[in-house]
């Protein structure tokens, strides 16, 4: 394992990464709850997750906090326009220039990049493969771990949403591993009983499950409990934390599920306190 991953994963091999890189994608609804990002980061840091995922322009809001006990930095390297309610052609996913060099300068523990699979969007898919291979080549000389986010999407309601079909997710996860992912950030399957297939496809790489859109507290905690029971190494959640009315309490509740093996019912007590 890359030595930097020792900062990303706790001693139990688990990780909760709070994604706060949503502003990078230029979608208005993604900004709800993170308008004052410096305040949000301070709140999340105090709650003590394992990592915080940030964009190049905002990474220093975490790294300028003094002391050694802050969360690890996961550094977002690409920007895409596939998440909006009003999609504009052409769809794209572009790496920022010098992404790995920037990540080294801000002492990131890991870089993350999308591998997007959308119906009838072969050009976007090919661009993402090029992004992954370019990052892999840049990461190796400096010992930077690469997290790949294989994201299968399907149209619906005027925008793209998550495709929870394991027959779509599993081969995309395996492709991420074949391209050199050290960590895989994958979607949940519609039926969590299918999730061991995703873990198997990752071939021993740790799988962190992404959270997607905002859902109820009970749903996100029960889903997290089920994912951890089925072999996930952790979670990468954004909106279910940063758009929560009590983000610190939700962070602590999710940390209890990820690291302590708490049930969803037990973790809900953090939100009722």
C-alpha positions, 0 to 999 in steps of 0.5 A: 500500500502507498504510504500516503494511504496510511493517512487516509485509512484508519488503523482498522483499514476503514475510511470515512471521506467527507466530499466537499468538492461539489462547488467545482462542478458549477451546479447551483443546487450543489452549493446548498449548505456549503456557501461558506466553505471555510465554516463548513470545513471547520465544522467537519474537521471538529467532528473528526472524519478520516478525510475531506475531499476538496478541489484545487482552489479550496484545498488550503482551507483544510491544510492551513489548519494547524496541528497534525490531527486534522483529516487527510486531504483527498484532492479532486483532479477533474471537473465535469458538466454531467451533473446539472439539471440543464445539460449543455453540450458537449458533455466533458470531463477535464483534468486540471493542469498539473493535478498531481504536482498540485496535490503534492504541494498541498500534501494530499493523501490521495487524488481522485478522478471520475470514470464516467459511463453514460449511455451513448456517450463514448467520447466522454467515456474515452476522455475519462479513460485518458484522464485515468491513465494520465493520472496513473502515469503522473502518480507513480513517480511521486508515490501518490495514490490514485482513487478512481470513481467509476460512475455509471449513470442513466437518464431520467427526469431531464438529467442523469442519475445513478445506475444501480444495476450490478451488471453495469457497476461491476465491469466498470469497477473492474476496469478502474482496477485494471487501469491502476486504481489504488482505491475505488469509489463506487456506487451502491447497488440497488440491492445491497445483497449484490454488493459483494460482487462489487467488492470481488471485482475490486480485486483487493483494492479498498472500496469506498461507497459514494453517497449520492443525493440527499436522503433521510437520516434513517435511510443513509444510516441503514444503507451504510450499515448494510454496505459495511456488513457486505465488505465496503472499506468505508464511504465517501458522502457529501450532500448527506453530511454538508446539507444536513442541519447538523453536519457534525452530528451526522459525521459522528453518527456515520463514523460510529457505523464505519469504525465502531460497527454501530447499527443504524439505530444506535447511530441515530442516537447521535442525531437525537442527542 
